[in-house]
Amino acid sequence: MKVVYGVHGYGRGHATRSSAVLSELSKRHDVLVMAGGDAYDTLNAAFAVSAIPTFGFTYTKKGHRPSFLGTFMKSLPLLFDIAFKWKQFQGVVHVIQGFEADIIISDAEAFTHHAARFLGLPHVSFDHFGVMAHCKVPLRSWDRIRRLWDASVYRLIQANPQRALLSSFYTAPLRGNHVKIIPTLLRKEVLRITPKQGRHVLVYLNNGAKQLTDRLLAALIAADIDMVVYGTHMTGKRAKLVFRPSSNLSFLHDLASCRAVLTTAGNQLVGEALHYSKPLLVMPEGCVEQRMNASALVRMGVGESCEMYELTAARLHMFLQEIPTYSRNIKAVLEQRGGTFDGRDEAVSILENWMCELTGTCQSAPIRGMQKN
């Protein structure tokens, strides 16, 4: 079967989630990945990737939260391009037609979703953001209002797929029969590394060029603890902070050997950290989805949440004192889930069943317990 797999290009979470299933789907199908931004850079080394435009965020002057107006204005040209089937959209359609795709799977990627609808191809949504649109999740009053807007934008991006698969480190009741939810997907590279207890705190910022403000940097330095920092443009060492460039394996080894994680509230990294039994202090970006993730993390008792602009050295040390409690809670959650946080096998099985169902063909052999190696 010929499969187009679209991946949203902002941050690393979409690409890392996608790579977990792409390695398996590529064994039995002819797969073309279409991605831009960070996702293109992450996936291009391992898969055939066609570069496409990508949406992103702009940030407030203080840098700790996305700017709604700025993001909307930045996105407007691409939204018009999709809506009126202009040059960039037609370029995506041309590539899909030349590939002779049978089905499109998309991880929150607008161009491939809308191209599927334009071409009359079956398409499946596979991401985490859909938890906000397809699940019943407890929210604060203001976020219930914001959720209506964000969920509407998300549905507009999706272009009404026939099926929706959600990957999440937490569970929630579903709103529709066409939706399934599974645990976070763990890549083979994650599963190959054995965790250990180190001295450093891993810091990851998904847009460090904006988020690593002078105030946040000063707070990290004032904490006077060993930290390894990813996601910024800085290199070298500042006090006890070691800044490292983007590197998949280096990042995973530092994650597996840290004592705790300080990061934004992206679903994929939270799932990987919990797999390694690492407590988290998350600083959700200014969007409902990340605040949902942060609230779930706190409800599970496996970490804490604070606003990025509120982080201080004292706040970080208070969190670190609770590591033994959070580590015990992670172990308890893991036991409740049958000993794994990994939804990779289940994801591939569901996707292949849907692919057969929606295209009316079954060209791949049934999956029988893939090896995690």
C-alpha positions in Angstrom: 0.0 0.0 0.0 1.2 3.5 -0.8 1.0 5.7 2.3 1.6 9.5 2.6 2.5 10.4 6.2 2.2 14.1 7.0 4.0 15.5 10.1 3.6 18.9 11.6 6.9 20.7 11.8 6.8 22.7 15.0 8.9 21.2 17.9 10.3 17.6 18.1 7.3 15.8 19.5 5.4 15.3 16.3 8.5 13.9 14.6 9.5 11.6 17.4 6.0 10.2 17.7 5.8 9.6 14.0 9.2 8.0 13.7 8.1 5.3 16.2 5.4 4.0 13.8 7.1 5.0 10.5 9.9 2.4 11.1 7.3 -0.3 11.3 4.9 0.9 8.5 7.9 1.3 6.1 8.7 -2.4 6.4 5.4 -3.4 4.8 4.3 -0.4 2.8 5.7 2.2 0.4 5.7 5.3 2.7 6.4 8.9 1.7 6.8 11.4 4.6 5.8 15.0 4.0 7.1 17.4 6.7 8.6 20.8 7.2 10.4 22.7 10.0 11.8 20.7 12.9 10.1 17.5 11.7 11.9 17.6 8.3 15.3 18.0 10.0 14.5 15.1 12.5 13.1 12.6 10.0 15.1 13.3 6.9 18.1 11.2 8.0 16.0 8.0 8.3 13.1 8.3 5.8 12.2 9.7 2.4 10.9 13.1 3.2 9.3 15.7 0.9 9.6 19.2 2.3 6.4 21.2 2.7 5.4 24.5 4.4 4.8 24.4 8.2 2.9 26.4 10.7 4.5 27.8 13.8 4.1 30.1 16.7 5.3 33.6 17.3 6.0 34.7 20.9 5.4 37.7 23.1 8.2 40.1 23.7 8.8 38.5 27.1 9.2 35.2 25.3 7.5 32.9 27.8 4.2 32.4 25.9 2.9 32.3 22.3 1.3 35.4 20.9 -2.2 34.7 19.7 -2.3 37.7 17.3 1.2 37.2 16.1 0.7 33.5 15.5 -2.5 34.2 13.6 -0.9 36.9 11.4 2.1 34.6 10.7 -0.2 31.7 9.8 -2.6 33.8 7.6 -0.6 33.4 4.3 -0.5 29.6 4.6 -4.2 29.4 5.7 -5.1 31.4 2.5 -2.9 29.2 0.4 -4.8 26.1 1.6 -8.3 27.7 1.5 -7.9 29.0 -2.1 -5.7 26.1 -3.4 -2.8 28.3 -4.2 0.7 27.4 -5.3 2.1 25.7 -2.2 -1.1 23.6 -1.7 -1.0 22.6 -5.4 2.6 21.6 -4.9 1.7 19.3 -2.1 -1.2 17.8 -4.2 1.2 17.3 -7.1 3.6 15.3 -5.0 0.8 13.1 -3.6 -0.6 12.5 -7.0 2.8 11.6 -8.4 3.3 9.2 -5.6 -0.1 7.6 -6.3 -1.0 7.4 -2.6 -3.7 5.1 -1.4 -4.2 6.7 2.0 -2.9 9.7 4.0 -2.0 9.6 7.7 -1.3 13.0 9.2 0.1 14.1 12.6 -1.6 17.6 12.9 -0.3 18.6 9.5 -2.8 20.8 7.7 -1.6 20.6 4.0 -1.8 16.8 3.8 -5.1 16.6 5.6 -6.7 19.1 3.2 -4.9 17.5 0.2 -6.6 14.2 1.2 -10.0 15.8 1.2 -9.3 17.6 -2.1 -8.2 14.3 -3.8 -10.9 12.2 -2.2 -8.4 10.0 -0.4 -9.1 8.3 2.9 -7.2 10.0 5.7 -6.5 9.3 9.3 -5.5 11.7 12.0 -2.8 10.6 14.5 -1.6 13.0 17.0 -1.9 14.1 20.7 -3.6 17.5 20.2 -6.8 15.8 19.4 -7.3 14.9 23.1 -8.6 18.4 23.4 -11.2 17.9 20.7 -12.1 14.2 21.1 -11.9 13.6 24.9 -13.6 14.8 28.0 -10.8 16.4 30.1 -11.3 18.5 33.2 -10.5 22.2 32.5 -10.6 25.5 34.3 -13.4 27.9 33.4 -11.4 30.1 31.1 -9.8 27.1 29.4 -13.2 25.6 28.7 -13.9 28.7 26.6 -10.4 28.6 25.0 -10.9 24.9 24.3 -13.9 25.7 22.0 -11.7 28.0 19.9 -8.7 25.7 19.8 -10.7 22.6 19.1 -12.5 24.4 16.3 -9.2 25.4 14.7 -7.9 21.9 15.1 -10.9 20.4 13.4 -10.5 22.9 10.6 -6.9 21.7 10.1 -8.0 18.1 10.2 -10.5 18.5 7.3 -12.8 15.8 8.8 -10.7 12.6 8.8 -12.5 9.2 8.8 -10.6 8.0 11.9 -8.6 9.6 14.7 -5.9 8.0 16.8 -4.7 9.8 19.9 -1.4 9.2 21.6 -1.3 10.4 25.2 0.6 9.8 28.5 -2.8 10.0 30.3 -6.2 8.6 29.5 -9.6 10.4 29.1 -13.1 9.4 28.1 -13.7 9.6 24.3 -16.4 11.6 22.6 -16.8 9.5 19.4 -16.7 5.9 18.1 -14.2 6.8 15.3 -11.6 7.7 17.9 -9.1 5.5 19.9 -6.6 6.6 22.5 -3.3 4.8 23.2 -0.2 5.5 25.4 2.7 7.6 24.2 4.8 6.0 21.4 8.3 5.1 22.3 11.0 4.9 19.5 13.4 2.0 19.3 16.2 4.3 20.3 14.3 5.1 23.5 13.7 1.4 24.3 17.4 0.4 23.7 18.7 2.7 26.5 18.7 1.5 30.1 17.9 4.3 32.5 20.2 5.2 35.4 20.2 7.8 38.2 22.6 10.7 37.5 23.2 14.1 39.1 22.0 16.4 36.4 18.6 17.9 35.6 17.7 17.7 31.9 16.2 21.0 30.6 14.4 21.1 27.3 12.8 24.2 25.7 10.9 23.6 22.5 11.6 27.2 21.4 14.6 28.2 23.5 15.5 31.1 21.3 12.4 32.9 22.7 11.8 31.0 25.9 15.3 31.3 27.4 14.9 34.8 28.7 17.5 36.6 30.8 15.2 36.0 33.8 14.9 32.3 33.2 18.6 31.9 32.6 19.4 33.7 35.8 17.0 31.4 37.7 18.7 28.3 36.3 22.2 29.6 37.2 21.0 30.7 40.7 19.8 27.1 41.4 23.5 26.1 41.4 22.9 22.5 40.3 24.1 20.5 37.3 21.9 20.9 34.3 22.1 19.8 30.7 20.1 22.2 28.5 18.7 21.4 25.0 16.6 23.5 22.6 18.5 26.8 22.7 21.0 28.3 20.3 23.6 28.5 23.1 26.6 26.2 23.4 29.3 25.6 26.0 29.0 26.1 29.7 27.6 28.7 32.0 28.1 28.1 35.7 26.8 24.6 36.2 24.7 24.6 33.0 25.9 22.7 29.9 24.3 23.8 26.7 24.2 21.1 24.0 23.1 21.3 20.3 20.2 19.2 19.0 21.2 15.6 18.9 18.8 12.7 19.1 21.0 10.0 20.8 22.8 12.5 23.0 19.5 13.9 24.2 18.1 10.4 25.0 21.2 9.4 26.9 21.0 12.6 29.0 17.3 12.0 29.5 17.8 8.4 30.6 20.6 9.4 33.1 19.1 12.5 34.7 17.5 12.7 38.1 14.6 14.9 36.9 13.3 16.9 33.9 12.5 20.6 33.5 10.6 21.3 30.3 7.6 22.6 28.6 4.5 20.4 28.8 4.7 18.5 25.5 3.1 15.1 25.5 5.9 13.1 23.8 8.7 14.1 26.1 6.6 13.6 29.2 5.9 10.1 28.0 9.5 9.3 27.3 10.5 10.8 30.7 8.0 8.6 32.5 9.3 5.5 30.7 12.6 6.3 32.2 11.0 7.0 35.6 12.0 10.6 35.6 9.8 13.1 37.6 9.0 16.3 35.7 8.6 20.0 36.5 6.7 21.3 33.5 6.2 24.9 32.4 3.2 24.8 30.0 3.2 27.2 27.1 0.3 29.5 26.8 -2.1 27.1 25.1 -4.9 24.9 26.4 -3.3 21.6 25.2 -0.2 22.1 27.3 -2.1 23.2 30.3 -4.2 20.0 30.0 -1.0 18.0 29.9 0.4 19.8 32.9 -2.8 19.3 34.9 -2.8 15.6 34.1 0.8 15.2 35.2 -0.1 16.8 38.6 -3.2 14.6 38.9 -1.1 11.5 38.3 1.2 12.6 41.1 4.3 12.2 38.9 5.5 15.8 38.8 4.7 19.5 39.2 3.7 22.5 37.1 4.5 26.2 37.2 4.4 29.0 34.7 7.7 29.7 33.0 7.9 33.3 34.3 7.3 32.0 37.8 10.3 29.6 37.9 12.9 30.5 40.5 15.8 28.7 42.0 13.8 28.1 45.2 10.9 26.7 43.3 13.2 24.2 41.5 14.8 23.1 44.7 11.3 22.5 46.3 10.5 20.2 43.4 13.7 18.3 43.6 13.1 17.5 47.3 9.9 15.6 46.2 11.7 13.4 43.7 11.4 10.2 45.9 7.6 10.6 46.2 7.2 11.2 42.5 9.4 8.3 41.6 7.3 6.0 43.8 4.1 7.3 42.1 5.6 6.7 38.6 6.3 3.1 39.6 2.7 2.7 40.8 1.3 4.1 37.6 3.5 1.8 35.6 2.3 -1.2 37.5 -1.3 -0.2 36.8 -0.6 0.0 33.1 0.8 -3.5 32.9 4.5 -2.5 33.1 4.8 -0.2 30.1 4.1 3.4 29.0 4.6 2.4 25.3 1.7 2.3 22.8 3.8 1.6 19.7 2.6 -1.9 19.0 -1.0 -1.0 19.5 -0.7 2.1 17.3 0.7 0.2 14.3 -1.9 -2.5 14.7 -4.8 0.0 14.8 -3.4 2.0 11.9 -3.0 -1.1 9.7 -6.5 -2.3 10.5 -7.9 1.2 9.6 -5.8 1.3 6.4 -7.2 -2.0 5.3 -10.7 -1.0 6.2 -10.7 2.4 4.6 -9.0 1.3 1.3 -10.7 -2.0 1.1 -7.4 -3.9 0.8 -5.1 -5.8 3.1 -1.7 -6.0 1.5 0.2 -6.4 4.7 0.7 -9.5 6.9 -1.1 -9.4 10.3 1.1 -8.0 13.1 2.0 -10.6 15.7 3.9 -9.1 18.6 6.6 -6.8 17.2 9.9 -7.0 19.0 10.9 -4.0 21.0 14.6 -3.8 20.2 
